[in-house]
Amino acid sequence: MLVAALEYTKRGWPIFPCNQNKTPMTENGFYDATIDEQQIRQWWTKWPNANVGIPTGKRPGFFVLDVDLPDGPESLKQLTDIRP
């Protein structure tokens, strides 16, 4: 996961470590997100199995639409249906 984290930062995306349930592992959560390689290496030394979290929105410059099961696919279909 460290390799993936560092690859994301090469794209300019700030990252932070997360648990398997997607909760942040740092004190300030996504506010701690960084592209600082030294900090990222410290986090993944402390938590080698952490998932990589990327804050979305204005800061990294992209947004995410999260489609959760079981109702997510149907909700997405309703949002994207184009009616004349």
PDB file of N, CA, C and O in Angstrom:
ATOM      1  N   MET A   1       0.817  -1.190   0.000  1.00  0.00           N
ATOM      2  CA  MET A   1       0.000   0.000   0.000  1.00  0.00           C
ATOM      3  C   MET A   1       0.866   1.261   0.000  1.00  0.00           C
ATOM      4  O   MET A   1       0.461   2.302  -0.518  1.00  0.00           O
ATOM      5  N   LEU A   2       2.051   1.158   0.581  1.00  0.00           N
ATOM      6  CA  LEU A   2       2.963   2.306   0.568  1.00  0.00           C
ATOM      7  C   LEU A   2       3.293   2.710  -0.861  1.00  0.00           C
ATOM      8  O   LEU A   2       3.305   3.898  -1.183  1.00  0.00           O
ATOM      9  N   VAL A   3       3.559   1.738  -1.714  1.00  0.00           N
ATOM     10  CA  VAL A   3       3.881   2.033  -3.113  1.00  0.00           C
ATOM     11  C   VAL A   3       2.714   2.770  -3.770  1.00  0.00           C
ATOM     12  O   VAL A   3       2.922   3.752  -4.481  1.00  0.00           O
ATOM     13  N   ALA A   4       1.496   2.302  -3.535  1.00  0.00           N
ATOM     14  CA  ALA A   4       0.320   2.958  -4.107  1.00  0.00           C
ATOM     15  C   ALA A   4       0.189   4.377  -3.569  1.00  0.00           C
ATOM     16  O   ALA A   4      -0.085   5.306  -4.327  1.00  0.00           O
ATOM     17  N   ALA A   5       0.382   4.546  -2.271  1.00  0.00           N
ATOM     18  CA  ALA A   5       0.285   5.871  -1.654  1.00  0.00           C
ATOM     19  C   ALA A   5       1.267   6.840  -2.303  1.00  0.00           C
ATOM     20  O   ALA A   5       0.908   7.973  -2.624  1.00  0.00           O
ATOM     21  N   LEU A   6       2.486   6.399  -2.493  1.00  0.00           N
ATOM     22  CA  LEU A   6       3.497   7.269  -3.097  1.00  0.00           C
ATOM     23  C   LEU A   6       3.197   7.560  -4.566  1.00  0.00           C
ATOM     24  O   LEU A   6       3.487   8.650  -5.057  1.00  0.00           O
ATOM     25  N   GLU A   7       2.622   6.597  -5.258  1.00  0.00           N
ATOM     26  CA  GLU A   7       2.239   6.831  -6.655  1.00  0.00           C
ATOM     27  C   GLU A   7       1.160   7.905  -6.753  1.00  0.00           C
ATOM     28  O   GLU A   7       1.209   8.759  -7.638  1.00  0.00           O
ATOM     29  N   TYR A   8       0.201   7.863  -5.858  1.00  0.00           N
ATOM     30  CA  TYR A   8      -0.851   8.884  -5.863  1.00  0.00           C
ATOM     31  C   TYR A   8      -0.269  10.273  -5.624  1.00  0.00           C
ATOM     32  O   TYR A   8      -0.683  11.245  -6.255  1.00  0.00           O
ATOM     33  N   THR A   9       0.684  10.357  -4.717  1.00  0.00           N
ATOM     34  CA  THR A   9       1.263  11.676  -4.420  1.00  0.00           C
ATOM     35  C   THR A   9       2.065  12.211  -5.600  1.00  0.00           C
ATOM     36  O   THR A   9       2.191  13.425  -5.760  1.00  0.00           O
ATOM     37  N   LYS A  10       2.605  11.325  -6.423  1.00  0.00           N
ATOM     38  CA  LYS A  10       3.310  11.782  -7.633  1.00  0.00           C
ATOM     39  C   LYS A  10       2.355  12.489  -8.588  1.00  0.00           C
ATOM     40  O   LYS A  10       2.775  13.305  -9.409  1.00  0.00           O
ATOM     41  N   ARG A  11       1.069  12.172  -8.474  1.00  0.00           N
ATOM     42  CA  ARG A  11       0.047  12.824  -9.293  1.00  0.00           C
ATOM     43  C   ARG A  11      -0.435  14.125  -8.636  1.00  0.00           C
ATOM     44  O   ARG A  11      -1.262  14.851  -9.188  1.00  0.00           O
ATOM     45  N   GLY A  12       0.106  14.394  -7.446  1.00  0.00           N
ATOM     46  CA  GLY A  12      -0.289  15.598  -6.725  1.00  0.00           C
ATOM     47  C   GLY A  12      -1.488  15.403  -5.817  1.00  0.00           C
ATOM     48  O   GLY A  12      -2.038  16.372  -5.295  1.00  0.00           O
ATOM     49  N   TRP A  13      -1.900  14.146  -5.624  1.00  0.00           N
ATOM     50  CA  TRP A  13      -3.055  13.857  -4.786  1.00  0.00           C
ATOM     51  C   TRP A  13      -2.616  13.666  -3.337  1.00  0.00           C
ATOM     52  O   TRP A  13      -1.809  12.775  -3.071  1.00  0.00           O
ATOM     53  N   PRO A  14      -3.103  14.448  -2.406  1.00  0.00           N
ATOM     54  CA  PRO A  14      -2.771  14.243  -0.994  1.00  0.00           C
ATOM     55  C   PRO A  14      -3.459  12.976  -0.491  1.00  0.00           C
ATOM     56  O   PRO A  14      -4.586  12.683  -0.889  1.00  0.00           O
ATOM     57  N   ILE A  15      -2.798  12.233   0.369  1.00  0.00           N
ATOM     58  CA  ILE A  15      -3.356  10.975   0.877  1.00  0.00           C
ATOM     59  C   ILE A  15      -3.237  10.912   2.397  1.00  0.00           C
ATOM     60  O   ILE A  15      -2.516  11.696   3.014  1.00  0.00           O
ATOM     61  N   PHE A  16      -3.957   9.963   2.980  1.00  0.00           N
ATOM     62  CA  PHE A  16      -3.908   9.691   4.417  1.00  0.00           C
ATOM     63  C   PHE A  16      -4.234   8.212   4.628  1.00  0.00           C
ATOM     64  O   PHE A  16      -4.904   7.616   3.785  1.00  0.00           O
ATOM     65  N   PRO A  17      -3.781   7.605   5.723  1.00  0.00           N
ATOM     66  CA  PRO A  17      -4.051   6.187   5.968  1.00  0.00           C
ATOM     67  C   PRO A  17      -5.441   5.964   6.550  1.00  0.00           C
ATOM     68  O   PRO A  17      -5.923   6.749   7.366  1.00  0.00           O
ATOM     69  N   CYS A  18      -6.082   4.866   6.111  1.00  0.00           N
ATOM     70  CA  CYS A  18      -7.416   4.493   6.581  1.00  0.00           C
ATOM     71  C   CYS A  18      -7.439   3.045   7.040  1.00  0.00           C
ATOM     72  O   CYS A  18      -6.641   2.221   6.592  1.00  0.00           O
ATOM     73  N   ASN A  19      -8.372   2.749   7.945  1.00  0.00           N
ATOM     74  CA  ASN A  19      -8.650   1.364   8.344  1.00  0.00           C
ATOM     75  C   ASN A  19      -9.391   0.664   7.225  1.00  0.00           C
ATOM     76  O   ASN A  19      -9.783   1.290   6.240  1.00  0.00           O
ATOM     77  N   GLN A  20      -9.584  -0.643   7.381  1.00  0.00           N
ATOM     78  CA  GLN A  20     -10.316  -1.433   6.397  1.00  0.00           C
ATOM     79  C   GLN A  20     -11.757  -0.949   6.245  1.00  0.00           C
ATOM     80  O   GLN A  20     -12.359  -1.119   5.185  1.00  0.00           O
ATOM     81  N   ASN A  21     -12.317  -0.341   7.306  1.00  0.00           N
ATOM     82  CA  ASN A  21     -13.692   0.153   7.244  1.00  0.00           C
ATOM     83  C   ASN A  21     -13.773   1.597   6.738  1.00  0.00           C
ATOM     84  O   ASN A  21     -14.816   2.241   6.844  1.00  0.00           O
ATOM     85  N   LYS A  22     -12.667   2.093   6.189  1.00  0.00           N
ATOM     86  CA  LYS A  22     -12.562   3.417   5.555  1.00  0.00           C
ATOM     87  C   LYS A  22     -12.448   4.578   6.544  1.00  0.00           C
ATOM     88  O   LYS A  22     -12.462   5.735   6.124  1.00  0.00           O
ATOM     89  N   THR A  23     -12.337   4.299   7.847  1.00  0.00           N
ATOM     90  CA  THR A  23     -12.168   5.390   8.802  1.00  0.00           C
ATOM     91  C   THR A  23     -10.701   5.805   8.851  1.00  0.00           C
ATOM     92  O   THR A  23      -9.817   4.949   8.807  1.00  0.00           O
ATOM     93  N   PRO A  24     -10.434   7.099   8.940  1.00  0.00           N
ATOM     94  CA  PRO A  24      -9.051   7.583   8.990  1.00  0.00           C
ATOM     95  C   PRO A  24      -8.309   7.079  10.227  1.00  0.00           C
ATOM     96  O   PRO A  24      -8.902   6.880  11.287  1.00  0.00           O
ATOM     97  N   MET A  25      -7.019   6.879  10.071  1.00  0.00           N
ATOM     98  CA  MET A  25      -6.182   6.410  11.169  1.00  0.00           C
ATOM     99  C   MET A  25      -5.420   7.550  11.842  1.00  0.00           C
ATOM    100  O   MET A  25      -4.795   7.343  12.883  1.00  0.00           O
ATOM    101  N   THR A  26      -5.464   8.727  11.271  1.00  0.00           N
ATOM    102  CA  THR A  26      -4.759   9.864  11.853  1.00  0.00           C
ATOM    103  C   THR A  26      -5.731  10.681  12.698  1.00  0.00           C
ATOM    104  O   THR A  26      -6.949  10.571  12.561  1.00  0.00           O
ATOM    105  N   GLU A  27      -5.168  11.490  13.560  1.00  0.00           N
ATOM    106  CA  GLU A  27      -5.975  12.267  14.505  1.00  0.00           C
ATOM    107  C   GLU A  27      -6.978  13.194  13.815  1.00  0.00           C
ATOM    108  O   GLU A  27      -8.112  13.334  14.272  1.00  0.00           O
ATOM    109  N   ASN A  28      -6.564  13.820  12.727  1.00  0.00           N
ATOM    110  CA  ASN A  28      -7.421  14.792  12.052  1.00  0.00           C
ATOM    111  C   ASN A  28      -8.008  14.282  10.745  1.00  0.00           C
ATOM    112  O   ASN A  28      -8.513  15.064   9.939  1.00  0.00           O
ATOM    113  N   GLY A  29      -7.941  12.981  10.536  1.00  0.00           N
ATOM    114  CA  GLY A  29      -8.557  12.375   9.355  1.00  0.00           C
ATOM    115  C   GLY A  29      -8.071  12.970   8.054  1.00  0.00           C
ATOM    116  O   GLY A  29      -6.872  13.170   7.863  1.00  0.00           O
ATOM    117  N   PHE A  30      -9.003  13.254   7.156  1.00  0.00           N
ATOM    118  CA  PHE A  30      -8.613  13.737   5.835  1.00  0.00           C
ATOM    119  C   PHE A  30      -7.937  15.100   5.884  1.00  0.00           C
ATOM    120  O   PHE A  30      -7.289  15.497   4.916  1.00  0.00           O
ATOM    121  N   TYR A  31      -8.075  15.821   6.985  1.00  0.00           N
ATOM    122  CA  TYR A  31      -7.364  17.099   7.116  1.00  0.00           C
ATOM    123  C   TYR A  31      -5.850  16.890   7.218  1.00  0.00           C
ATOM    124  O   TYR A  31      -5.076  17.814   6.972  1.00  0.00           O
ATOM    125  N   ASP A  32      -5.431  15.672   7.580  1.00  0.00           N
ATOM    126  CA  ASP A  32      -4.002  15.346   7.660  1.00  0.00           C
ATOM    127  C   ASP A  32      -3.423  14.926   6.313  1.00  0.00           C
ATOM    128  O   ASP A  32      -2.215  14.716   6.204  1.00  0.00           O
ATOM    129  N   ALA A  33      -4.251  14.801   5.296  1.00  0.00           N
ATOM    130  CA  ALA A  33      -3.789  14.339   3.982  1.00  0.00           C
ATOM    131  C   ALA A  33      -2.615  15.193   3.504  1.00  0.00           C
ATOM    132  O   ALA A  33      -2.597  16.413   3.671  1.00  0.00           O
ATOM    133  N   THR A  34      -1.639  14.515   2.904  1.00  0.00           N
ATOM    134  CA  THR A  34      -0.412  15.195   2.485  1.00  0.00           C
ATOM    135  C   THR A  34       0.205  14.513   1.273  1.00  0.00           C
ATOM    136  O   THR A  34      -0.135  13.379   0.938  1.00  0.00           O
ATOM    137  N   ILE A  35       1.110  15.220   0.631  1.00  0.00           N
ATOM    138  CA  ILE A  35       1.942  14.623  -0.418  1.00  0.00           C
ATOM    139  C   ILE A  35       3.386  14.505   0.078  1.00  0.00           C
ATOM    140  O   ILE A  35       4.279  14.165  -0.699  1.00  0.00           O
ATOM    141  N   ASP A  36       3.620  14.781   1.353  1.00  0.00           N
ATOM    142  CA  ASP A  36       4.954  14.720   1.938  1.00  0.00           C
ATOM    143  C   ASP A  36       5.409  13.260   2.077  1.00  0.00           C
ATOM    144  O   ASP A  36       4.847  12.502   2.868  1.00  0.00           O
ATOM    145  N   GLU A  37       6.419  12.877   1.308  1.00  0.00           N
ATOM    146  CA  GLU A  37       6.867  11.484   1.277  1.00  0.00           C
ATOM    147  C   GLU A  37       7.344  10.997   2.639  1.00  0.00           C
ATOM    148  O   GLU A  37       7.063   9.858   3.014  1.00  0.00           O
ATOM    149  N   GLN A  38       8.052  11.826   3.381  1.00  0.00           N
ATOM    150  CA  GLN A  38       8.551  11.419   4.700  1.00  0.00           C
ATOM    151  C   GLN A  38       7.390  11.086   5.645  1.00  0.00           C
ATOM    152  O   GLN A  38       7.432  10.077   6.350  1.00  0.00           O
ATOM    153  N   GLN A  39       6.364  11.925   5.659  1.00  0.00           N
ATOM    154  CA  GLN A  39       5.200  11.674   6.515  1.00  0.00           C
ATOM    155  C   GLN A  39       4.492  10.389   6.105  1.00  0.00           C
ATOM    156  O   GLN A  39       4.087   9.593   6.952  1.00  0.00           O
ATOM    157  N   ILE A  40       4.346  10.196   4.796  1.00  0.00           N
ATOM    158  CA  ILE A  40       3.672   8.998   4.295  1.00  0.00           C
ATOM    159  C   ILE A  40       4.451   7.748   4.675  1.00  0.00           C
ATOM    160  O   ILE A  40       3.852   6.756   5.089  1.00  0.00           O
ATOM    161  N   ARG A  41       5.749   7.775   4.546  1.00  0.00           N
ATOM    162  CA  ARG A  41       6.570   6.627   4.949  1.00  0.00           C
ATOM    163  C   ARG A  41       6.436   6.356   6.449  1.00  0.00           C
ATOM    164  O   ARG A  41       6.412   5.197   6.861  1.00  0.00           O
ATOM    165  N   GLN A  42       6.350   7.401   7.265  1.00  0.00           N
ATOM    166  CA  GLN A  42       6.162   7.210   8.708  1.00  0.00           C
ATOM    167  C   GLN A  42       4.827   6.536   8.994  1.00  0.00           C
ATOM    168  O   GLN A  42       4.748   5.604   9.795  1.00  0.00           O
ATOM    169  N   TRP A  43       3.770   7.022   8.323  1.00  0.00           N
ATOM    170  CA  TRP A  43       2.463   6.406   8.537  1.00  0.00           C
ATOM    171  C   TRP A  43       2.466   4.936   8.167  1.00  0.00           C
ATOM    172  O   TRP A  43       1.966   4.113   8.933  1.00  0.00           O
ATOM    173  N   TRP A  44       3.021   4.580   7.004  1.00  0.00           N
ATOM    174  CA  TRP A  44       2.969   3.183   6.565  1.00  0.00           C
ATOM    175  C   TRP A  44       3.988   2.305   7.285  1.00  0.00           C
ATOM    176  O   TRP A  44       3.888   1.079   7.234  1.00  0.00           O
ATOM    177  N   THR A  45       4.950   2.903   7.945  1.00  0.00           N
ATOM    178  CA  THR A  45       5.805   2.128   8.843  1.00  0.00           C
ATOM    179  C   THR A  45       5.010   1.777  10.099  1.00  0.00           C
ATOM    180  O   THR A  45       5.085   0.656  10.603  1.00  0.00           O
ATOM    181  N   LYS A  46       4.254   2.744  10.591  1.00  0.00           N
ATOM    182  CA  LYS A  46       3.422   2.539  11.784  1.00  0.00           C
ATOM    183  C   LYS A  46       2.236   1.627  11.490  1.00  0.00           C
ATOM    184  O   LYS A  46       1.902   0.760  12.297  1.00  0.00           O
ATOM    185  N   TRP A  47       1.595   1.821  10.331  1.00  0.00           N
ATOM    186  CA  TRP A  47       0.404   1.062   9.935  1.00  0.00           C
ATOM    187  C   TRP A  47       0.625   0.445   8.550  1.00  0.00           C
ATOM    188  O   TRP A  47       0.066   0.940   7.571  1.00  0.00           O
ATOM    189  N   PRO A  48       1.420  -0.615   8.441  1.00  0.00           N
ATOM    190  CA  PRO A  48       1.773  -1.161   7.123  1.00  0.00           C
ATOM    191  C   PRO A  48       0.596  -1.712   6.319  1.00  0.00           C
ATOM    192  O   PRO A  48       0.696  -1.827   5.098  1.00  0.00           O
ATOM    193  N   ASN A  49      -0.509  -2.052   6.969  1.00  0.00           N
ATOM    194  CA  ASN A  49      -1.662  -2.600   6.256  1.00  0.00           C
ATOM    195  C   ASN A  49      -2.755  -1.571   6.019  1.00  0.00           C
ATOM    196  O   ASN A  49      -3.866  -1.925   5.623  1.00  0.00           O
ATOM    197  N   ALA A  50      -2.453  -0.306   6.257  1.00  0.00           N
ATOM    198  CA  ALA A  50      -3.462   0.743   6.072  1.00  0.00           C
ATOM    199  C   ALA A  50      -3.874   0.861   4.609  1.00  0.00           C
ATOM    200  O   ALA A  50      -3.063   0.683   3.700  1.00  0.00           O
ATOM    201  N   ASN A  51      -5.137   1.162   4.408  1.00  0.00           N
ATOM    202  CA  ASN A  51      -5.620   1.510   3.072  1.00  0.00           C
ATOM    203  C   ASN A  51      -5.244   2.957   2.785  1.00  0.00           C
ATOM    204  O   ASN A  51      -4.913   3.711   3.700  1.00  0.00           O
ATOM    205  N   VAL A  52      -5.294   3.340   1.523  1.00  0.00           N
ATOM    206  CA  VAL A  52      -4.967   4.704   1.125  1.00  0.00           C
ATOM    207  C   VAL A  52      -6.258   5.502   0.981  1.00  0.00           C
ATOM    208  O   VAL A  52      -7.139   5.145   0.199  1.00  0.00           O
ATOM    209  N   GLY A  53      -6.355   6.584   1.745  1.00  0.00           N
ATOM    210  CA  GLY A  53      -7.488   7.489   1.630  1.00  0.00           C
ATOM    211  C   GLY A  53      -7.091   8.723   0.844  1.00  0.00           C
ATOM    212  O   GLY A  53      -5.979   9.229   0.993  1.00  0.00           O
ATOM    213  N   ILE A  54      -7.986   9.202   0.016  1.00  0.00           N
ATOM    214  CA  ILE A  54      -7.754  10.426  -0.758  1.00  0.00           C
ATOM    215  C   ILE A  54      -8.940  11.343  -0.521  1.00  0.00           C
ATOM    216  O   ILE A  54     -10.074  10.981  -0.835  1.00  0.00           O
ATOM    217  N   PRO A  55      -8.696  12.525   0.028  1.00  0.00           N
ATOM    218  CA  PRO A  55      -9.831  13.435   0.188  1.00  0.00           C
ATOM    219  C   PRO A  55     -10.314  13.893  -1.187  1.00  0.00           C
ATOM    220  O   PRO A  55      -9.519  14.056  -2.113  1.00  0.00           O
ATOM    221  N   THR A  56     -11.597  14.094  -1.304  1.00  0.00           N
ATOM    222  CA  THR A  56     -12.145  14.538  -2.578  1.00  0.00           C
ATOM    223  C   THR A  56     -12.680  15.953  -2.441  1.00  0.00           C
ATOM    224  O   THR A  56     -12.831  16.472  -1.335  1.00  0.00           O
ATOM    225  N   GLY A  57     -12.957  16.556  -3.558  1.00  0.00           N
ATOM    226  CA  GLY A  57     -13.487  17.909  -3.547  1.00  0.00           C
ATOM    227  C   GLY A  57     -12.511  18.894  -4.151  1.00  0.00           C
ATOM    228  O   GLY A  57     -11.720  18.549  -5.029  1.00  0.00           O
ATOM    229  N   LYS A  58     -12.576  20.107  -3.678  1.00  0.00           N
ATOM    230  CA  LYS A  58     -11.808  21.198  -4.265  1.00  0.00           C
ATOM    231  C   LYS A  58     -10.295  20.992  -4.154  1.00  0.00           C
ATOM    232  O   LYS A  58      -9.566  21.254  -5.111  1.00  0.00           O
ATOM    233  N   ARG A  59      -9.813  20.525  -2.992  1.00  0.00           N
ATOM    234  CA  ARG A  59      -8.369  20.410  -2.773  1.00  0.00           C
ATOM    235  C   ARG A  59      -7.659  19.538  -3.801  1.00  0.00           C
ATOM    236  O   ARG A  59      -6.718  20.006  -4.442  1.00  0.00           O
ATOM    237  N   PRO A  60      -8.081  18.274  -3.982  1.00  0.00           N
ATOM    238  CA  PRO A  60      -7.396  17.472  -4.998  1.00  0.00           C
ATOM    239  C   PRO A  60      -7.907  17.732  -6.411  1.00  0.00           C
ATOM    240  O   PRO A  60      -7.257  17.364  -7.390  1.00  0.00           O
ATOM    241  N   GLY A  61      -9.064  18.362  -6.513  1.00  0.00           N
ATOM    242  CA  GLY A  61      -9.580  18.717  -7.831  1.00  0.00           C
ATOM    243  C   GLY A  61     -10.463  17.684  -8.492  1.00  0.00           C
ATOM    244  O   GLY A  61     -10.676  17.752  -9.702  1.00  0.00           O
ATOM    245  N   PHE A  62     -10.984  16.727  -7.743  1.00  0.00           N
ATOM    246  CA  PHE A  62     -11.942  15.797  -8.324  1.00  0.00           C
ATOM    247  C   PHE A  62     -12.979  15.394  -7.280  1.00  0.00           C
ATOM    248  O   PHE A  62     -12.770  15.538  -6.075  1.00  0.00           O
ATOM    249  N   PHE A  63     -14.098  14.888  -7.780  1.00  0.00           N
ATOM    250  CA  PHE A  63     -15.212  14.503  -6.920  1.00  0.00           C
ATOM    251  C   PHE A  63     -15.551  13.045  -7.180  1.00  0.00           C
ATOM    252  O   PHE A  63     -15.215  12.498  -8.230  1.00  0.00           O
ATOM    253  N   VAL A  64     -16.221  12.417  -6.212  1.00  0.00           N
ATOM    254  CA  VAL A  64     -16.546  10.998  -6.302  1.00  0.00           C
ATOM    255  C   VAL A  64     -18.029  10.806  -6.016  1.00  0.00           C
ATOM    256  O   VAL A  64     -18.586  11.420  -5.106  1.00  0.00           O
ATOM    257  N   LEU A  65     -18.647   9.959  -6.793  1.00  0.00           N
ATOM    258  CA  LEU A  65     -20.009   9.525  -6.524  1.00  0.00           C
ATOM    259  C   LEU A  65     -19.896   8.090  -6.031  1.00  0.00           C
ATOM    260  O   LEU A  65     -19.539   7.194  -6.796  1.00  0.00           O
ATOM    261  N   ASP A  66     -20.198   7.867  -4.752  1.00  0.00           N
ATOM    262  CA  ASP A  66     -20.053   6.560  -4.114  1.00  0.00           C
ATOM    263  C   ASP A  66     -21.374   5.807  -4.199  1.00  0.00           C
ATOM    264  O   ASP A  66     -22.375   6.233  -3.622  1.00  0.00           O
ATOM    265  N   VAL A  67     -21.376   4.702  -4.910  1.00  0.00           N
ATOM    266  CA  VAL A  67     -22.585   3.893  -5.102  1.00  0.00           C
ATOM    267  C   VAL A  67     -22.480   2.652  -4.220  1.00  0.00           C
ATOM    268  O   VAL A  67     -21.781   1.697  -4.560  1.00  0.00           O
ATOM    269  N   ASP A  68     -23.183   2.674  -3.077  1.00  0.00           N
ATOM    270  CA  ASP A  68     -23.149   1.565  -2.132  1.00  0.00           C
ATOM    271  C   ASP A  68     -24.275   0.578  -2.391  1.00  0.00           C
ATOM    272  O   ASP A  68     -25.352   0.946  -2.860  1.00  0.00           O
ATOM    273  N   LEU A  69     -24.005  -0.671  -2.079  1.00  0.00           N
ATOM    274  CA  LEU A  69     -25.015  -1.718  -2.186  1.00  0.00           C
ATOM    275  C   LEU A  69     -25.883  -1.711  -0.930  1.00  0.00           C
ATOM    276  O   LEU A  69     -25.392  -1.259   0.104  1.00  0.00           O
ATOM    277  N   PRO A  70     -27.101  -2.165  -0.936  1.00  0.00           N
ATOM    278  CA  PRO A  70     -27.753  -2.833  -2.055  1.00  0.00           C
ATOM    279  C   PRO A  70     -28.508  -1.870  -2.982  1.00  0.00           C
ATOM    280  O   PRO A  70     -28.793  -2.232  -4.124  1.00  0.00           O
ATOM    281  N   ASP A  71     -28.837  -0.665  -2.528  1.00  0.00           N
ATOM    282  CA  ASP A  71     -29.695   0.221  -3.310  1.00  0.00           C
ATOM    283  C   ASP A  71     -28.937   1.168  -4.233  1.00  0.00           C
ATOM    284  O   ASP A  71     -29.546   1.841  -5.064  1.00  0.00           O
ATOM    285  N   GLY A  72     -27.645   1.225  -4.099  1.00  0.00           N
ATOM    286  CA  GLY A  72     -26.846   2.165  -4.875  1.00  0.00           C
ATOM    287  C   GLY A  72     -26.996   2.059  -6.375  1.00  0.00           C
ATOM    288  O   GLY A  72     -27.221   3.076  -7.030  1.00  0.00           O
ATOM    289  N   PRO A  73     -26.881   0.862  -6.955  1.00  0.00           N
ATOM    290  CA  PRO A  73     -27.006   0.764  -8.414  1.00  0.00           C
ATOM    291  C   PRO A  73     -28.345   1.282  -8.937  1.00  0.00           C
ATOM    292  O   PRO A  73     -28.388   1.951  -9.969  1.00  0.00           O
ATOM    293  N   GLU A  74     -29.428   0.982  -8.238  1.00  0.00           N
ATOM    294  CA  GLU A  74     -30.742   1.469  -8.674  1.00  0.00           C
ATOM    295  C   GLU A  74     -30.822   2.989  -8.525  1.00  0.00           C
ATOM    296  O   GLU A  74     -31.359   3.671  -9.398  1.00  0.00           O
ATOM    297  N   SER A  75     -30.290   3.518  -7.425  1.00  0.00           N
ATOM    298  CA  SER A  75     -30.288   4.965  -7.227  1.00  0.00           C
ATOM    299  C   SER A  75     -29.474   5.655  -8.317  1.00  0.00           C
ATOM    300  O   SER A  75     -29.875   6.702  -8.826  1.00  0.00           O
ATOM    301  N   LEU A  76     -28.334   5.071  -8.675  1.00  0.00           N
ATOM    302  CA  LEU A  76     -27.501   5.643  -9.741  1.00  0.00           C
ATOM    303  C   LEU A  76     -28.257   5.613 -11.060  1.00  0.00           C
ATOM    304  O   LEU A  76     -28.206   6.574 -11.827  1.00  0.00           O
ATOM    305  N   LYS A  77     -28.952   4.522 -11.328  1.00  0.00           N
ATOM    306  CA  LYS A  77     -29.725   4.436 -12.565  1.00  0.00           C
ATOM    307  C   LYS A  77     -30.780   5.531 -12.612  1.00  0.00           C
ATOM    308  O   LYS A  77     -30.984   6.142 -13.661  1.00  0.00           O
ATOM    309  N   GLN A  78     -31.444   5.788 -11.508  1.00  0.00           N
ATOM    310  CA  GLN A  78     -32.453   6.835 -11.457  1.00  0.00           C
ATOM    311  C   GLN A  78     -31.824   8.216 -11.703  1.00  0.00           C
ATOM    312  O   GLN A  78     -32.420   9.067 -12.364  1.00  0.00           O
ATOM    313  N   LEU A  79     -30.631   8.425 -11.171  1.00  0.00           N
ATOM    314  CA  LEU A  79     -29.955   9.709 -11.361  1.00  0.00           C
ATOM    315  C   LEU A  79     -29.502   9.919 -12.805  1.00  0.00           C
ATOM    316  O   LEU A  79     -29.464  11.047 -13.295  1.00  0.00           O
ATOM    317  N   THR A  80     -29.164   8.835 -13.471  1.00  0.00           N
ATOM    318  CA  THR A  80     -28.592   8.961 -14.814  1.00  0.00           C
ATOM    319  C   THR A  80     -29.581   8.717 -15.936  1.00  0.00           C
ATOM    320  O   THR A  80     -29.256   8.921 -17.106  1.00  0.00           O
ATOM    321  N   ASP A  81     -30.791   8.279 -15.591  1.00  0.00           N
ATOM    322  CA  ASP A  81     -31.807   8.100 -16.636  1.00  0.00           C
ATOM    323  C   ASP A  81     -32.102   9.428 -17.300  1.00  0.00           C
ATOM    324  O   ASP A  81     -32.389  10.422 -16.633  1.00  0.00           O
ATOM    325  N   ILE A  82     -32.029   9.434 -18.598  1.00  0.00           N
ATOM    326  CA  ILE A  82     -32.350  10.644 -19.359  1.00  0.00           C
ATOM    327  C   ILE A  82     -33.720  10.435 -19.985  1.00  0.00           C
ATOM    328  O   ILE A  82     -33.938   9.524 -20.784  1.00  0.00           O
ATOM    329  N   ARG A  83     -34.607  11.289 -19.601  1.00  0.00           N
ATOM    330  CA  ARG A  83     -35.957  11.196 -20.140  1.00  0.00           C
ATOM    331  C   ARG A  83     -36.223  12.376 -21.052  1.00  0.00           C
ATOM    332  O   ARG A  83     -35.823  13.501 -20.752  1.00  0.00           O
ATOM    333  N   PRO A  84     -36.905  12.124 -22.176  1.00  0.00           N
ATOM    334  CA  PRO A  84     -37.203  13.227 -23.113  1.00  0.00           C
ATOM    335  C   PRO A  84     -38.163  14.241 -22.517  1.00  0.00           C
ATOM    336  O   PRO A  84     -38.511  15.222 -23.174  1.00  0.00           O
TER     337      PRO A  84
END
